Amino acid sequence: MVERGFAKRLTQAAPRDLQTAWWAARFELRLLRRIRADCFQPAPSVDSAHLLVRPRTGMRRGSTQRALWSLLETAYSTPSLPVRSVVTGLLVRRQAGRALSEVGIEATRPALAVTVTEWADLARSLGEWVDAPSLPSQLIRPGKER
C-alpha cells in the first residue's frame, strides 16, 4: 500500500523520469484499487492505493538489465531523440531498425513516447547480443552480476 499519487506516477505508461522508468520497465506495476483516507485512524491527508508489483518476465538477466539501462539513460537524457537514435547508440543503424521493427516500435517515434513495456521488450530482445556497459554501481546489489 502506497500513497495514491505515487502509485499513479509509477503506473504511467511513459514515466516522466529515468528512475521511475527503470523500475516500471523491470516490474509490472499496476494500481489495483484506491483506498480512501477515511479508512484509516487517524486519517492521513491523502488517499492510498493498493499497488501490485511483479517482476517482468526475462528482466533479471544482467545483459538485459544493462541493455535496458543504456536505452533508458539515453532516452531520458535526450528526450526529443527518435527512438532509432537511442538504439543506434548500442547497434549499427541497420540492426537498430530491424530490432525496433521486431518489437513493433516505429523508429521515428520520440524516445519518451515509447512505453516502459516496449522498452522492456526491446531490452529483452537486445540483451542477448548487445554488449552494453555495466550498470552504475548504485543499481547493483552486492554479489550480483554487472
DSSP file (Angstrom, degrees, kcal/mol; ACC not computed):
  #  RESIDUE AA STRUCTURE BP1 BP2  ACC     N-H-->O    O-->H-N    N-H-->O    O-->H-N    TCO  KAPPA ALPHA  PHI   PSI    X-CA   Y-CA   Z-CA
    1    1 A M              0   0    0      0, 0.0     2,-0.3     0, 0.0    49,-0.2   0.000 360.0 360.0 360.0 132.4    0.0    0.0    0.0
    2    2 A V  E     -A   49   0A   0     47,-2.3    47,-2.5     2,-0.0     2,-0.1  -0.865 360.0 -68.9-138.8 170.4    1.4    3.4   -1.0
    3    3 A E  E  >  -A   48   0A   0     -2,-0.3     4,-2.2    45,-0.2     3,-0.3  -0.425  47.6-126.8 -62.4 137.2    0.2    7.0   -1.4
    4    4 A R  H  > S+     0   0    0     43,-2.4     4,-2.5     1,-0.2     5,-0.2   0.873 106.2  52.9 -61.1 -42.4   -2.2    7.2   -4.3
    5    5 A G  H  > S+     0   0    0     42,-0.4     4,-2.0     1,-0.2    -1,-0.2   0.892 110.0  49.6 -60.6 -39.4   -0.4   10.0   -6.2
    6    6 A F  H  > S+     0   0    0     -3,-0.3     4,-2.4     2,-0.2    -1,-0.2   0.919 110.1  50.7 -63.7 -44.6    2.8    8.0   -6.0
    7    7 A A  H  X S+     0   0    0     -4,-2.2     4,-1.6     1,-0.2    -2,-0.2   0.891 109.2  51.5 -61.1 -39.7    1.0    4.9   -7.4
    8    8 A K  H  < S+     0   0    0     -4,-2.5     4,-0.3     1,-0.2    -1,-0.2   0.899 110.2  48.5 -65.1 -40.0   -0.4    6.9  -10.2
    9    9 A R  H >< S+     0   0    0     -4,-2.0     3,-1.0     1,-0.2    -2,-0.2   0.905 111.3  50.6 -65.8 -40.7    3.1    8.2  -11.2
   10   10 A L  H 3< S+     0   0    0     -4,-2.4    -1,-0.2     1,-0.2    -2,-0.2   0.810 109.9  50.4 -66.1 -29.5    4.6    4.7  -11.0
   11   11 A T  T 3< S+     0   0    0     -4,-1.6    -1,-0.2    -5,-0.2    -2,-0.2   0.319  77.5 123.1 -98.1   8.9    1.9    3.2  -13.3
   12   12 A Q    <   -     0   0    0     -3,-1.0   104,-0.2    -4,-0.3    -3,-0.0  -0.431  66.4-129.5 -65.8 144.4    2.0    5.7  -16.1
   13   13 A A  S    S+     0   0    0      1,-0.3   103,-2.3   102,-0.1   104,-0.3   0.883 103.7  29.2 -63.3 -38.8    2.8    4.1  -19.5
   14   14 A A  S    S-     0   0    0    101,-0.2    -1,-0.3   102,-0.1   101,-0.1  -0.853  91.4-145.9-123.8  93.7    5.6    6.6  -20.2
   15   15 A P        -     0   0    0      0, 0.0    -5,-0.1     0, 0.0    -6,-0.0  -0.111  12.0-129.7 -59.6 156.5    7.1    7.7  -16.9
   16   16 A R  S    S+     0   0    0     -7,-0.2     2,-0.3     1,-0.0     3,-0.0   0.584  84.0  38.6 -86.4 -10.7    8.4   11.3  -16.5
   17   17 A D  S  > S-     0   0    0      1,-0.1     4,-2.2     0, 0.0     5,-0.2  -0.955  79.5-114.7-141.9 161.6   11.8   10.4  -15.1
   18   18 A L  H  > S+     0   0    0     -2,-0.3     4,-2.6     1,-0.2     5,-0.2   0.880 110.8  53.1 -61.0 -44.6   14.6    7.8  -15.5
   19   19 A Q  H  > S+     0   0    0      1,-0.2     4,-1.8     2,-0.2    -1,-0.2   0.907 111.2  46.1 -63.4 -41.8   14.3    6.2  -12.1
   20   20 A T  H  > S+     0   0    0      1,-0.2     4,-2.9     2,-0.2    -1,-0.2   0.913 113.1  50.3 -66.4 -41.9   10.6    5.6  -12.4
   21   21 A A  H  X S+     0   0    0     -4,-2.2     4,-2.2     1,-0.2     5,-0.2   0.899 106.9  55.6 -61.9 -40.3   11.1    4.2  -15.9
   22   22 A W  H  X S+     0   0    0     -4,-2.6     4,-1.0     2,-0.2    -1,-0.2   0.918 113.9  39.7 -59.2 -45.8   13.9    1.9  -14.7
   23   23 A W  H  X S+     0   0    0     -4,-1.8     4,-1.8     1,-0.2     3,-0.4   0.932 115.8  50.4 -69.1 -46.2   11.5    0.4  -12.1
   24   24 A A  H  < S+     0   0    0     -4,-2.9     5,-0.2     1,-0.2    -2,-0.2   0.780 108.8  51.9 -68.1 -27.0    8.5    0.3  -14.3
   25   25 A A  H  < S+     0   0    0     -4,-2.2    -1,-0.2    -5,-0.2    -2,-0.2   0.784 115.1  41.5 -78.6 -26.8   10.3   -1.5  -17.1
   26   26 A R  H  < S+     0   0    0     -4,-1.0    30,-2.6    -3,-0.4     2,-0.4   0.680 120.3  41.0 -92.0 -20.1   11.6   -4.2  -14.8
   27   27 A F  E  < S-B   55   0A   0     -4,-1.8     2,-0.7    28,-0.3    -1,-0.1  -0.972  79.4-121.1-130.7 143.0    8.4   -4.7  -12.8
   28   28 A E  E     -B   54   0A   0     26,-3.7    26,-2.0    -2,-0.4     2,-0.5  -0.752  35.5-170.0 -76.7 119.4    4.8   -4.9  -13.7
   29   29 A L  E     +B   53   0A   0     -2,-0.7     2,-0.4    -5,-0.2    24,-0.2  -0.963  10.0 171.5-117.2 117.3    3.3   -2.1  -11.6
   30   30 A R  E     -B   52   0A   0     22,-2.1    22,-3.3    -2,-0.5     2,-0.8  -0.986  32.7-134.8-134.3 128.2   -0.5   -1.9  -11.5
   31   31 A L  E     -B   51   0A   0     -2,-0.4    20,-0.2    20,-0.2     3,-0.1  -0.702  25.2-178.5 -78.6 112.4   -2.7    0.2   -9.4
   32   32 A L  E     -     0   0A   0     18,-3.0     2,-0.3    -2,-0.8    -1,-0.2   0.911  56.6 -19.5 -83.9 -44.8   -5.3   -2.3   -8.1
   33   33 A R  E     -B   50   0A   0     17,-1.0    17,-2.8     2,-0.0    -1,-0.3  -0.990  58.0-110.4-163.4 155.5   -7.6    0.0   -6.1
   34   34 A R  E     -B   49   0A   0     -2,-0.3     2,-0.5    15,-0.2    15,-0.3  -0.643  23.4-156.9 -84.0 141.8   -7.9    3.3   -4.3
   35   35 A I  E     -B   48   0A   0     13,-2.8    13,-3.0    -2,-0.3   -31,-0.2  -0.967  21.2-128.8-122.9 113.0   -8.1    3.2   -0.5
   36   36 A R    >   -     0   0    0     -2,-0.5     3,-1.8    11,-0.2     4,-0.1  -0.228  13.6-123.5 -63.3 147.2   -9.8    6.4    0.9
   37   37 A A  G >  S+     0   0    0      1,-0.3     3,-1.8     2,-0.2    -1,-0.1   0.819 107.9  66.9 -59.3 -33.2   -8.0    8.3    3.6
   38   38 A D  G 3  S+     0   0    0      1,-0.3    -1,-0.3     5,-0.1     5,-0.1   0.486  82.3  76.6 -73.7   0.9  -11.1    7.9    5.9
   39   39 A C  G <  S+     0   0    0     -3,-1.8     2,-0.3     3,-0.1    -1,-0.3   0.556  91.1  68.7 -79.8  -8.5  -10.4    4.2    6.1
   40   40 A F  S <  S-     0   0    0     -3,-1.8     3,-0.1    -4,-0.1     0, 0.0  -0.788  85.2-114.5-113.0 153.1   -7.6    4.9    8.5
   41   41 A Q  S    S+     0   0    0      1,-0.3     2,-0.1    -2,-0.3    -3,-0.0  -0.985 110.8  24.8-126.7 119.5   -7.5    6.2   12.1
   42   42 A P  S    S-     0   0    0      0, 0.0    -1,-0.3     0, 0.0    -3,-0.1   0.665 106.9-127.8 -70.9 154.3   -6.2    8.8   12.2
   43   43 A A        -     0   0    0     -2,-0.1    -5,-0.1    -5,-0.1    -6,-0.1  -0.517  18.7-133.5 -71.8 128.1   -7.0    9.7    8.6
   44   44 A P        -     0   0    0      0, 0.0    -4,-0.1     0, 0.0    -1,-0.1  -0.213  24.0-109.6 -70.2 173.1   -4.0   10.8    6.5
   45   45 A S  S    S+     0   0    0      2,-0.1     2,-0.3    -8,-0.0    -8,-0.1   0.596  97.9  43.7 -81.8 -10.3   -4.3   13.9    4.3
   46   46 A V  S    S-     0   0    0     -9,-0.1     2,-0.1   -10,-0.1     0, 0.0  -0.906  86.7-103.7-132.8 159.8   -4.2   11.8    1.1
   47   47 A D        -     0   0    0     -2,-0.3   -43,-2.4   -11,-0.1   -42,-0.4  -0.389  32.8-140.1 -75.0 159.1   -5.7    8.6   -0.2
   48   48 A S  E     -AB   3  35A   0    -13,-3.0   -13,-2.8   -45,-0.3     2,-0.3  -0.571  10.2-147.1-109.3 177.3   -3.7    5.4   -0.5
   49   49 A A  E     -AB   2  34A   0    -47,-2.5   -47,-2.3   -15,-0.3     2,-0.7  -0.996  18.0-123.7-147.6 148.1   -3.6    2.8   -3.2
   50   50 A H  E     - B   0  33A   0    -17,-2.8   -18,-3.0    -2,-0.3   -17,-1.0  -0.854  36.2-164.3 -89.9 113.6   -3.1   -1.0   -3.4
   51   51 A L  E     - B   0  31A   0     -2,-0.7     2,-0.4   -20,-0.2   -20,-0.2  -0.893  10.9-146.4-108.4 124.9   -0.2   -1.4   -5.8
   52   52 A L  E     - B   0  30A   0    -22,-3.3   -22,-2.1    -2,-0.5     2,-0.5  -0.766  16.3-173.0 -87.3 130.9    0.7   -4.7   -7.5
   53   53 A V  E     + B   0  29A   0     -2,-0.4   -24,-0.2   -24,-0.2    -2,-0.0  -0.969  12.9 160.0-129.4 115.2    4.4   -5.2   -8.0
   54   54 A R  E     - B   0  28A   0    -26,-2.0   -26,-3.7    -2,-0.5     2,-0.1  -0.993  42.8-107.9-132.8 139.9    5.6   -8.3  -10.0
   55   55 A P  E     - B   0  27A   0      0, 0.0   -28,-0.3     0, 0.0     2,-0.2  -0.424  37.2-119.4 -62.9 138.8    8.9   -8.9  -11.8
   56   56 A R    >   -     0   0    0    -30,-2.6     3,-1.5     1,-0.1     4,-0.2  -0.572  37.8 -95.6 -76.1 144.4    8.5   -8.8  -15.6
   57   57 A T  T 3  S+     0   0    0      1,-0.2    -1,-0.1    -2,-0.2   -30,-0.0  -0.353 104.8   9.7 -60.7 133.5    9.5  -12.0  -17.3
   58   58 A G  T 3  S+     0   0    0      1,-0.1     3,-0.3    -2,-0.1    -1,-0.2   0.562  94.4 109.5  78.6   9.4   13.1  -12.1  -18.6
   59   59 A M    <   +     0   0    0     -3,-1.5    -2,-0.1     1,-0.2    -1,-0.1   0.404  57.2  76.4 -99.6   4.1   14.2   -8.9  -16.9
   60   60 A R        +     0   0    0     -4,-0.2    -1,-0.2     4,-0.1     2,-0.1   0.696  67.5 104.0 -87.8 -18.7   16.5  -10.5  -14.3
   61   61 A R  S  > S-     0   0    0     -3,-0.3     4,-2.3     1,-0.1     5,-0.2  -0.374  72.6-133.3 -65.8 139.4   19.4  -11.3  -16.6
   62   62 A G  H  > S+     0   0    0      1,-0.2     4,-2.4     2,-0.2     5,-0.2   0.881 105.2  52.9 -60.3 -40.1   22.4   -8.9  -16.2
   63   63 A S  H  > S+     0   0    0      1,-0.2     4,-2.0     2,-0.2    -1,-0.2   0.879 110.1  48.2 -66.3 -36.8   22.7   -8.5  -20.0
   64   64 A T  H  > S+     0   0    0      2,-0.2     4,-2.6     1,-0.2    -1,-0.2   0.916 112.2  48.5 -68.4 -43.1   19.0   -7.5  -20.3
   65   65 A Q  H  X S+     0   0    0     -4,-2.3     4,-2.7     2,-0.2    -2,-0.2   0.880 110.5  51.2 -65.8 -37.4   19.3   -5.0  -17.5
   66   66 A R  H  X S+     0   0    0     -4,-2.4     4,-2.3     2,-0.2    -1,-0.2   0.923 111.8  46.9 -65.0 -42.6   22.4   -3.5  -18.9
   67   67 A A  H  X S+     0   0    0     -4,-2.0     4,-2.4     2,-0.2    -2,-0.2   0.922 113.3  49.6 -63.4 -43.6   20.7   -3.0  -22.3
   68   68 A L  H  X S+     0   0    0     -4,-2.6     4,-2.9     2,-0.2     5,-0.3   0.935 110.9  48.3 -60.7 -47.9   17.6   -1.6  -20.6
   69   69 A W  H  X S+     0   0    0     -4,-2.7     4,-3.0     1,-0.2     5,-0.3   0.922 111.5  50.1 -61.2 -44.0   19.6    0.9  -18.5
   70   70 A S  H  X S+     0   0    0     -4,-2.3     4,-1.9     2,-0.2    -1,-0.2   0.921 113.5  46.0 -60.5 -44.4   21.6    2.1  -21.6
   71   71 A L  H  X S+     0   0    0     -4,-2.4     4,-2.6     2,-0.2    -2,-0.2   0.951 116.9  42.9 -63.0 -50.0   18.4    2.6  -23.6
   72   72 A L  H  X S+     0   0    0     -4,-2.9     4,-2.8     1,-0.2     5,-0.3   0.896 111.4  54.1 -66.4 -40.6   16.6    4.4  -20.8
   73   73 A E  H  X S+     0   0    0     -4,-3.0     4,-1.3    -5,-0.3    -1,-0.2   0.920 113.8  42.3 -60.9 -43.4   19.5    6.6  -19.8
   74   74 A T  H  X S+     0   0    0     -4,-1.9     4,-1.7    -5,-0.3    -2,-0.2   0.927 114.6  51.0 -67.4 -45.2   19.9    7.8  -23.4
   75   75 A A  H  < S+     0   0    0     -4,-2.6    -2,-0.2     1,-0.2     6,-0.2   0.897 114.8  42.0 -60.7 -42.2   16.2    8.2  -23.9
   76   76 A Y  H  < S+     0   0    0     -4,-2.8    -1,-0.2     1,-0.2    -2,-0.2   0.687 112.6  52.8 -83.5 -17.9   15.8   10.3  -20.7
   77   77 A S  H  < S+     0   0    0     -4,-1.3    -1,-0.2    -5,-0.3    -2,-0.2   0.762 126.5  23.4 -84.7 -24.9   18.9   12.4  -21.2
   78   78 A T  S >< S+     0   0    0     -4,-1.7     3,-1.8    -5,-0.1    -1,-0.2  -0.602  74.7 172.0-135.7  73.4   17.9   13.4  -24.7
   79   79 A P  T 3  S+     0   0    0      0, 0.0    33,-1.1     0, 0.0    32,-0.3   0.684  71.9  60.4 -64.1 -21.2   14.1   13.0  -24.8
   80   80 A S  T 3  S+     0   0    0     30,-0.1    -5,-0.1    31,-0.1     3,-0.1   0.595  79.9 110.0 -84.1  -8.1   13.5   14.6  -28.2
   81   81 A L  S <  S-     0   0    0     -3,-1.8    30,-2.9    -6,-0.2    31,-0.2  -0.336  77.7-111.7 -61.9 142.9   15.6   12.0  -30.0
   82   82 A P  B >>  -C  110   0B   0      0, 0.0     3,-1.2     0, 0.0     4,-1.2  -0.513  30.4-113.1 -69.3 150.4   13.8    9.5  -32.2
   83   83 A V  H 3> S+     0   0    0     26,-2.9     4,-2.3    23,-0.3     5,-0.2   0.800 114.9  65.5 -58.5 -30.3   14.0    6.0  -30.7
   84   84 A R  H 3> S+     0   0    0     23,-2.1     4,-2.4    25,-0.2    -1,-0.3   0.893 100.6  51.1 -58.5 -39.2   16.2    4.8  -33.6
   85   85 A S  H <> S+     0   0    0     -3,-1.2     4,-0.8    22,-0.3    -1,-0.2   0.859 107.8  52.4 -67.6 -34.5   18.9    7.2  -32.4
   86   86 A V  H >< S+     0   0    0     -4,-1.2     3,-0.7     1,-0.2     4,-0.3   0.938 114.4  41.7 -63.7 -46.5   18.7    5.8  -28.9
   87   87 A V  H >X S+     0   0    0     -4,-2.3     3,-2.0     1,-0.2     4,-1.6   0.833 104.2  65.8 -71.3 -32.8   19.1    2.2  -30.2
   88   88 A T  H 3< S+     0   0    0     -4,-2.4    -1,-0.2     1,-0.3    -2,-0.2   0.743  88.4  69.9 -63.2 -21.9   21.8    3.2  -32.7
   89   89 A G  T << S+     0   0    0     -4,-0.8    -1,-0.3    -3,-0.7    -2,-0.2   0.766 112.2  29.9 -63.0 -24.2   23.9    4.0  -29.6
   90   90 A L  T <4 S+     0   0    0     -3,-2.0     2,-0.3    -4,-0.3    41,-0.3   0.655 128.7  30.6-105.5 -22.6   24.1    0.3  -29.0
   91   91 A L  S  < S-     0   0    0     -4,-1.6     2,-0.1    39,-0.1    -1,-0.1  -0.854  87.5 -92.0-133.5 163.3   23.8   -1.1  -32.5
   92   92 A V     >  -     0   0    0     -2,-0.3     4,-2.2     1,-0.1     3,-0.3  -0.457  51.6-101.4 -71.7 157.2   24.7   -0.2  -36.1
   93   93 A R  H  > S+     0   0    0      1,-0.2     4,-2.0     2,-0.2     5,-0.2   0.841 119.5  49.0 -53.2 -45.6   21.9    1.7  -37.9
   94   94 A R  H  > S+     0   0    0      1,-0.2     4,-1.8     2,-0.2    -1,-0.2   0.911 112.8  48.0 -64.3 -42.3   20.6   -1.3  -40.0
   95   95 A Q  H  > S+     0   0    0     -3,-0.3     4,-2.8     1,-0.2    -1,-0.2   0.867 107.6  57.0 -65.8 -35.7   20.4   -3.5  -36.9
   96   96 A A  H  X S+     0   0    0     -4,-2.2     4,-2.3     1,-0.2    -2,-0.2   0.931 106.9  47.7 -61.5 -46.7   18.6   -0.8  -34.9
   97   97 A G  H  X S+     0   0    0     -4,-2.0     4,-2.2     1,-0.2    -1,-0.2   0.894 113.6  47.9 -61.4 -41.0   15.8   -0.6  -37.5
   98   98 A R  H  X S+     0   0    0     -4,-1.8     4,-2.0     2,-0.2    -2,-0.2   0.920 111.0  50.4 -66.4 -44.4   15.5   -4.4  -37.5
   99   99 A A  H  X S+     0   0    0     -4,-2.8     4,-1.1     1,-0.2    -2,-0.2   0.904 112.0  48.1 -61.4 -42.0   15.4   -4.6  -33.7
  100  100 A L  H  X>S+     0   0    0     -4,-2.3     5,-2.6     1,-0.2     4,-0.5   0.914 111.2  49.2 -66.4 -42.7   12.7   -1.9  -33.5
  101  101 A S  H ><5S+     0   0    0     -4,-2.2     3,-0.6     1,-0.2    -1,-0.2   0.848 104.1  60.9 -67.3 -31.6   10.5   -3.5  -36.1
  102  102 A E  H 3<5S+     0   0    0     -4,-2.0    -1,-0.2     1,-0.2    -2,-0.2   0.836 112.8  36.6 -62.9 -32.7   10.8   -6.9  -34.4
  103  103 A V  H 3<5S-     0   0    0     -4,-1.1    -1,-0.2    -3,-0.5    -2,-0.2   0.379 118.4-109.9-102.5   4.0    9.2   -5.5  -31.2
  104  104 A G  T <<5 +     0   0    0     -3,-0.6     2,-0.5    -4,-0.5    -3,-0.2   0.803  67.0 142.7  79.4  30.8    6.8   -3.2  -33.1
  105  105 A I      < -     0   0    0     -5,-2.6     2,-0.3    -6,-0.1    -1,-0.2  -0.918  52.0-125.6-106.8 125.8    8.3    0.2  -32.3
  106  106 A E    >   -     0   0    0     -2,-0.5     3,-1.7     1,-0.1   -23,-0.3  -0.543  17.3-138.0 -69.4 126.1    8.2    2.9  -35.0
  107  107 A A  T 3  S+     0   0    0     -2,-0.3   -23,-2.1     1,-0.3   -22,-0.3   0.731  97.9  53.4 -61.3 -26.0   11.8    4.1  -35.5
  108  108 A T  T 3  S+     0   0    0    -25,-0.2    -1,-0.3   -26,-0.2     3,-0.1   0.497  79.9 116.0 -91.9  -3.3   10.8    7.8  -35.8
  109  109 A R  S <  S-     0   0    0     -3,-1.7   -26,-2.9   -27,-0.1   -25,-0.2  -0.348  78.8-100.9 -61.9 144.1    8.8    8.0  -32.6
  110  110 A P  B >   -C   82   0B   0      0, 0.0     3,-2.1     0, 0.0     4,-0.4  -0.423  32.2-119.0 -62.5 143.5   10.2   10.3  -29.9
  111  111 A A  G >  S+     0   0    0    -30,-2.9     3,-1.4     1,-0.3   -31,-0.1   0.858 112.2  54.2 -55.3 -39.8   12.1    8.3  -27.3
  112  112 A L  G 3  S+     0   0    0    -33,-1.1    -1,-0.3     1,-0.3   -32,-0.1   0.521  96.9  66.0 -78.7  -2.0    9.8    9.4  -24.5
  113  113 A A  G <  S+     0   0    0     -3,-2.1     2,-0.4   -34,-0.2    -1,-0.3   0.496  79.9  99.2 -90.1  -5.3    6.7    8.3  -26.4
  114  114 A V  S <  S-     0   0    0     -3,-1.4     2,-0.0    -4,-0.4    -9,-0.0  -0.678  76.7-127.4 -81.2 131.8    7.9    4.7  -26.0
  115  115 A T     >  -     0   0    0     -2,-0.4     4,-2.3     1,-0.1  -101,-0.2  -0.322  17.4-113.8 -77.3 162.1    6.1    2.9  -23.2
  116  116 A V  H  > S+     0   0    0   -103,-2.3     4,-2.5     1,-0.2     5,-0.2   0.846 118.4  56.6 -64.4 -32.4    8.0    1.0  -20.4
  117  117 A T  H  > S+     0   0    0   -104,-0.3     4,-2.4     2,-0.2    -1,-0.2   0.907 107.9  47.6 -64.1 -40.8    6.6   -2.2  -21.7
  118  118 A E  H  > S+     0   0    0      2,-0.2     4,-2.6     1,-0.2    -2,-0.2   0.899 110.8  51.0 -67.2 -40.2    8.1   -1.5  -25.1
  119  119 A W  H  X S+     0   0    0     -4,-2.3     4,-2.9     2,-0.2    -2,-0.2   0.923 111.1  49.5 -60.8 -42.9   11.4   -0.6  -23.6
  120  120 A A  H  X S+     0   0    0     -4,-2.5     4,-2.4     2,-0.2    -2,-0.2   0.923 111.3  48.4 -62.2 -44.8   11.3   -3.9  -21.6
  121  121 A D  H  X S+     0   0    0     -4,-2.4     4,-1.9     1,-0.2    -1,-0.2   0.916 113.6  47.4 -61.0 -43.2   10.5   -5.9  -24.8
  122  122 A L  H  X S+     0   0    0     -4,-2.6     4,-2.3     2,-0.2     5,-0.2   0.920 111.2  50.3 -65.3 -44.2   13.3   -4.2  -26.7
  123  123 A A  H  X S+     0   0    0     -4,-2.9     4,-2.9     1,-0.2    -1,-0.2   0.895 109.1  52.3 -62.4 -40.1   15.8   -4.7  -23.9
  124  124 A R  H  X S+     0   0    0     -4,-2.4     4,-0.5     1,-0.2    -1,-0.2   0.906 112.6  44.8 -62.1 -40.4   14.9   -8.4  -23.7
  125  125 A S  H  < S+     0   0    0     -4,-1.9     4,-0.3     1,-0.2     3,-0.3   0.844 120.4  40.0 -74.0 -31.3   15.5   -8.8  -27.5
  126  126 A L  H >X S+     0   0    0     -4,-2.3     3,-1.5     1,-0.2     4,-1.3   0.789  96.5  78.6 -84.6 -29.0   18.8   -6.8  -27.4
  127  127 A G  H 3< S+     0   0    0     -4,-2.9    -1,-0.2     1,-0.3    -2,-0.1   0.744  87.9  59.1 -55.4 -27.3   20.1   -8.2  -24.2
  128  128 A E  T 3< S+     0   0    0     -4,-0.5    -1,-0.3    -3,-0.3    -2,-0.1   0.822 122.1  17.7 -71.6 -31.9   21.3  -11.4  -25.9
  129  129 A W  T <4 S+     0   0    0     -3,-1.5     2,-0.5    -4,-0.3    -2,-0.2   0.262 100.2  92.8-132.7  15.1   23.6   -9.8  -28.4
  130  130 A V     <  -     0   0    0     -4,-1.3     2,-1.2   -67,-0.1   -63,-0.1  -0.932  60.1-146.1-110.5 134.3   24.4   -6.3  -27.3
  131  131 A D        +     0   0    0     -2,-0.5    -4,-0.1   -41,-0.3    -3,-0.0  -0.677  31.4 179.8 -96.1  79.9   27.5   -5.6  -25.2
  132  132 A A        -     0   0    0     -2,-1.2   -65,-0.1   -69,-0.2     3,-0.1  -0.443  33.1 -96.2 -79.3 154.2   26.1   -2.7  -23.1
  133  133 A P        -     0   0    0      0, 0.0   -63,-0.2     0, 0.0    -1,-0.1  -0.188  52.4 -81.3 -64.6 163.4   28.2   -1.0  -20.5
  134  134 A S        -     0   0    0      1,-0.1     3,-0.1   -64,-0.0    12,-0.1  -0.201  50.8 -99.0 -61.2 154.6   28.0   -2.1  -16.8
  135  135 A L        -     0   0    0     11,-0.6    -1,-0.1     1,-0.1     5,-0.1  -0.426  48.4 -90.8 -68.5 150.4   25.2   -0.8  -14.7
  136  136 A P    >   -     0   0    0      0, 0.0     3,-2.2     0, 0.0     4,-0.4  -0.351  40.3-113.3 -58.6 146.7   26.0    2.1  -12.4
  137  137 A S  G >  S+     0   0    0      1,-0.3     3,-1.3     2,-0.2    -2,-0.1   0.795 113.8  62.2 -58.3 -31.7   27.2    0.8   -9.0
  138  138 A Q  G 3  S+     0   0    0      1,-0.2    -1,-0.3     3,-0.0    -3,-0.0   0.649 102.2  53.1 -70.9 -12.0   24.2    2.2   -7.1
  139  139 A L  G <  S+     0   0    0     -3,-2.2     2,-0.5     2,-0.1    -1,-0.2   0.458  92.5  88.1 -97.7  -3.0   21.9   -0.1   -9.2
  140  140 A I  S <  S-     0   0    0     -3,-1.3     3,-0.1    -4,-0.4     6,-0.1  -0.844  70.6-139.1-104.3 126.9   23.8   -3.3   -8.4
  141  141 A R    >   -     0   0    0     -2,-0.5     3,-2.1     4,-0.1    -2,-0.1  -0.574  42.1 -88.9 -75.6 145.0   23.0   -5.4   -5.4
  142  142 A P  T 3  S+     0   0    0      0, 0.0    -1,-0.1     0, 0.0     3,-0.1  -0.287 114.3  18.6 -55.0 135.4   26.1   -6.7   -3.6
  143  143 A G  T 3  S+     0   0    0      1,-0.3     2,-0.2    -3,-0.1    -2,-0.0   0.450  98.8 122.2  84.4   1.6   27.1  -10.1   -5.1
  144  144 A K    <   -     0   0    0     -3,-2.1    -1,-0.3     1,-0.1     2,-0.1  -0.635  68.3 -95.5 -99.5 157.9   25.1   -9.6   -8.3
  145  145 A E              0   0    0     -2,-0.2    -4,-0.1     1,-0.1    -1,-0.1  -0.337 360.0 360.0 -67.7 145.4   26.5   -9.7  -11.9
  146  146 A R              0   0    0     -6,-0.1   -11,-0.6   -12,-0.1    -1,-0.1   0.403 360.0 360.0 -89.4 360.0   27.4   -6.5  -13.6
